[in-house]
Amino acid sequence: MNLTEAASLLAALADPIRLGIIRQLSSEGPTCVCNLSADPPTAPNLLSYHLRVLREAGLVTALRRGRWIDYSLADGALDRLRSTLPRRPSP
């Protein structure tokens, strides 16, 4: 991953609400949008905006179930995020 791609991916997380969504999905697994909680509490239209940013970054996926949408972490999302961080050389 080049630096531009890494910066773009990290920019998607550079908001407390989006970071909180990633944390919630990583600990709870797939979650209905109706059960996603944002800290601080967020209006539904603003929550939708943040979810769109995460989807466009390829960090979350959405699956429509009738009127509801279930969100989950995209395959390899956490590995992609980890790969953006510098690693300390092995001794």
BANU-156969 format. One line per field, with one value per residue: residue number from 1; residue in three letters; x, y, z of N, C-alpha, C, O, CB in turn. Coordinates in pm, whole numbers. Atoms other than C-alpha are relative to their C-alpha. Glycine has a CB too. Layout:
n <- (NUM/...) .
res <- (ALA/...) .
n_xx <- (X/...) .
n_yy <- (Y/...) .
n_zz <- (Z/...) .
ca_xx <- (X/...) .
ca_yy <- (Y/...) .
ca_zz <- (Z/...) .
c_xx <- (X/...) .
c_yy <- (Y/...) .
c_zz <- (Z/...) .
o_xx <- (X/...) .
o_yy <- (Y/...) .
o_zz <- (Z/...) .
cb_xx <- (X/...) .
cb_yy <- (Y/...) .
cb_zz <- (Z/...) .
END
This chain:
n <- (1/2/3/4/5/6/7/8/9/10/11/12/13/14/15/16/17/18/19/20/21/22/23/24/25/26/27/28/29/30/31/32/33/34/35/36/37/38/39/40/41/42/43/44/45/46/47/48/49/50/51/52/53/54/55/56/57/58/59/60/61/62/63/64/65/66/67/68/69/70/71/72/73/74/75/76/77/78/79/80/81/82/83/84/85/86/87/88/89/90/91) .
res <- (MET/ASN/LEU/THR/GLU/ALA/ALA/SER/LEU/LEU/ALA/ALA/LEU/ALA/ASP/PRO/ILE/ARG/LEU/GLY/ILE/ILE/ARG/GLN/LEU/SER/SER/GLU/GLY/PRO/THR/CYS/VAL/CYS/ASN/LEU/SER/ALA/ASP/PRO/PRO/THR/ALA/PRO/ASN/LEU/LEU/SER/TYR/HIS/LEU/ARG/VAL/LEU/ARG/GLU/ALA/GLY/LEU/VAL/THR/ALA/LEU/ARG/ARG/GLY/ARG/TRP/ILE/ASP/TYR/SER/LEU/ALA/ASP/GLY/ALA/LEU/ASP/ARG/LEU/ARG/SER/THR/LEU/PRO/ARG/ARG/PRO/SER/PRO) .
n_xx <- (85/-82/31/125/107/0/54/144/63/-4/88/136/14/-40/118/36/120/-36/-85/90/74/-93/-18/122/13/-106/26/133/31/102/96/103/-21/83/-69/-129/3/-111/-38/124/123/-2/126/-4/-55/-144/-51/-2/-115/-122/-1/-33/-145/-66/25/-81/-140/-12/-17/121/91/141/88/139/89/129/-15/-119/-130/-100/-137/-107/-132/-37/-105/-136/-4/-94/-134/-35/-31/-128/-108/-31/-87/-138/-41/-134/-84/-34/-143) .
n_yy <- (-118/-121/-98/-68/93/12/-124/-2/94/-57/-116/49/24/-120/-61/84/79/111/90/71/98/110/73/75/112/99/74/61/67/-67/-71/-77/-144/-48/29/-68/-115/-93/-77/-44/35/-61/5/108/-41/-14/136/51/-61/64/136/-10/-24/126/91/-46/33/145/53/69/43/-13/103/-40/104/-68/-144/-25/28/53/-42/82/-34/65/100/-54/-144/-29/25/-114/-112/28/-13/-141/-48/43/109/-10/107/108/-5) .
n_zz <- (0/5/-104/32/-38/-145/-56/30/-90/-135/-1/-23/-143/-72/-61/-115/27/88/-77/-89/79/27/-127/-31/93/-23/-124/-1/126/83/-82/70/-13/-110/-126/-6/-89/24/-117/-64/73/133/76/100/129/-16/-12/138/66/-49/53/142/8/-31/113/113/-31/4/-135/-42/105/-36/55/-24/-51/-6/-22/-79/60/-94/31/-58/49/126/-15/-1/-31/-109/52/86/-88/-64/98/23/-107/14/-88/-56/55/-91/-39) .
ca_xx <- (0/146/141/-150/-369/-265/-342/-683/-768/-658/-852/-1169/-1102/-1001/-1336/-1444/-1781/-1631/-1365/-1639/-1837/-1531/-1472/-1834/-1838/-1506/-1628/-1994/-1981/-2248/-2497/-2824/-2801/-3078/-2841/-2533/-2454/-2241/-2052/-2140/-2504/-2553/-2858/-2955/-2871/-2524/-2472/-2560/-2297/-2028/-2127/-2104/-1750/-1652/-1815/-1638/-1306/-1379/-1381/-1743/-2000/-2378/-2640/-3003/-3254/-3601/-3621/-3302/-2937/-2682/-2327/-2013/-1641/-1518/-1299/-943/-1038/-842/-542/-550/-559/-270/-66/-85/114/494/655/952/1241/1312/1636) .
ca_yy <- (0/336/640/806/497/464/830/799/495/664/978/768/691/1044/1113/993/873/663/521/430/253/47/-42/-145/-360/-523/-620/-705/-831/-755/-505/-360/12/54/-87/115/364/668/848/1131/1056/1132/1214/933/1136/1213/847/756/999/842/491/601/732/398/204/415/349/-23/-66/-172/-355/-322/-591/-488/-695/-566/-214/-253/-256/-472/-336/-538/-494/-568/-875/-779/-427/-443/-596/-315/-59/-228/-226/154/187/179/-130/-134/-326/-664/-681) .
ca_zz <- (0/-98/128/-53/-9/355/426/259/468/790/694/692/1059/1152/1315/1661/1532/1252/1482/1729/1456/1361/1727/1774/1461/1550/1896/1823/1465/1206/1345/1224/1160/1418/1684/1594/1863/1804/2073/2096/2004/1636/1426/1186/877/1013/1107/747/623/843/734/370/427/581/295/32/210/190/567/614/406/405/354/311/507/426/566/765/672/853/865/921/886/537/500/590/704/1028/850/594/876/1055/735/722/1043/1042/1188/1414/1257/1412/1612) .
c_xx <- (90/-49/-132/-119/-11/-60/-150/-77/-4/-91/-145/-25/24/-119/-43/-122/35/90/-85/-81/89/23/-122/-13/107/-26/-132/-31/-107/-113/-98/27/-80/67/138/-13/123/25/83/-122/-11/-135/11/59/152/67/10/119/129/11/36/150/76/-20/88/149/22/18/-123/-81/-142/-79/-143/-80/-136/20/130/126/93/138/97/133/25/110/136/10/102/144/46/36/135/117/36/99/143/31/141/84/31/147/80) .
c_yy <- (124/102/73/-87/-12/125/10/-92/55/122/-42/-26/124/78/-91/-89/-121/-100/-82/-107/-121/-82/-85/-121/-106/-80/-75/-79/74/56/76/149/56/-23/64/121/85/78/117/-40/83/-15/-107/41/18/-137/-63/55/-71/-144/0/21/-131/-103/37/-30/-151/-63/-73/-39/10/-109/37/-122/64/149/36/-32/-48/42/-95/50/-75/-102/68/146/32/-26/115/121/-20/22/145/54/-50/-112/23/-115/-106/7/-112) .
c_zz <- (0/104/-24/40/152/65/-22/94/143/11/25/148/84/56/114/-25/-87/72/96/-71/-28/127/32/-91/24/127/-2/-126/-76/87/-88/23/118/135/9/91/-30/127/-50/-82/-128/-67/-108/-134/7/15/-139/-77/41/-50/-148/-18/25/-113/-118/22/-1/136/52/-123/53/-70/36/40/19/12/68/-78/111/-48/67/-54/-130/29/-9/38/109/-43/-89/86/68/-96/-30/102/-19/100/47/-58/106/35/-61) .
o_xx <- (180/-154/-203/-215/-121/-139/-222/-184/-106/-147/-222/-139/10/-119/-50/-128/-9/74/-61/-104/45/25/-108/-44/81/19/-144/-125/-138/-161/-59/70/-39/28/206/-107/233/-67/194/-110/17/-199/119/132/222/178/108/182/212/121/105/212/172/71/149/223/136/66/-110/-68/-164/-56/-179/-70/-168/84/168/124/107/170/73/139/-13/189/164/118/179/235/162/132/215/224/140/162/164/-24/226/39/49/230/201) .
o_yy <- (136/83/105/-38/-14/114/57/-57/45/148/30/-21/120/202/-213/-200/-232/-221/-202/-215/-235/-205/-200/-231/-224/-195/-180/-158/189/-10/139/189/154/39/51/199/34/115/95/-71/203/-120/-129/-36/-10/-158/-131/-18/-104/-190/-90/-39/-161/-180/-50/-49/-197/-176/-162/19/9/-140/42/-229/116/211/153/-107/17/28/-144/122/-191/-85/143/204/127/47/156/193/73/68/172/158/-163/-117/73/-229/-73/40/-121) .
o_zz <- (83/166/71/99/207/159/66/143/211/117/87/193/206/55/96/26/-58/54/114/-16/-14/121/72/-44/5/137/61/-126/-44/178/-186/131/180/234/111/80/-47/200/-98/-201/-130/-56/-162/-196/-91/-35/-170/-154/-44/-82/-195/-106/-46/-143/-180/-75/11/147/136/-231/174/-186/154/-21/127/-74/74/-175/215/-166/177/-153/-143/122/-103/26/95/-3/-82/55/77/-56/-88/79/-61/210/-27/-63/224/-50/-38) .
cb_xx <- (-97/-3/111/-7/24/144/70/-25/75/143/11/-24/95/81/-118/-25/-109/70/107/-94/-51/135/28/-123/8/135/1/-103/-43/-58/70/-143/-39/-135/14/49/-4/-30/78/2/-125/110/-32/-138/-65/33/-91/-131/8/4/-136/-78/44/-52/-148/-20/39/114/35/-85/31/-55/37/-61/54/-85/-116/-4/59/-10/25/-20/110/47/-13/60/-139/-33/4/-117/-110/3/-38/-128/-54/96/-12/-4/131/-34/13) .
cb_yy <- (0/62/101/35/-138/-23/121/-40/-134/38/78/-129/-108/90/21/87/86/52/80/97/63/54/98/90/50/69/95/106/-144/-98/95/-39/72/-70/-148/43/-43/96/-87/151/23/-63/139/-52/131/88/-85/35/150/2/-67/116/108/-57/3/149/57/-38/111/90/-144/141/-142/68/-63/-52/52/-81/126/-156/145/-151/-33/105/-111/-19/48/-85/-132/36/17/-143/-70/83/-43/120/-136/-7/58/-138/-7) .
cb_zz <- (123/-142/11/-149/-62/52/-63/-146/-3/37/-132/-80/43/-91/-106/121/-69/-125/78/68/-133/-54/115/-12/-143/9/117/19/26/-103/97/50/-129/-3/17/-141/150/-121/106/19/90/-87/-63/-22/-47/121/94/-72/35/152/21/-67/104/132/-42/-22/137/-86/94/95/-48/-36/54/-125/135/118/82/129/-73/12/46/-33/104/-106/-107/-131/44/124/-79/-94/106/55/-129/3/136/21/-71/159/-57/-62/150) .
END
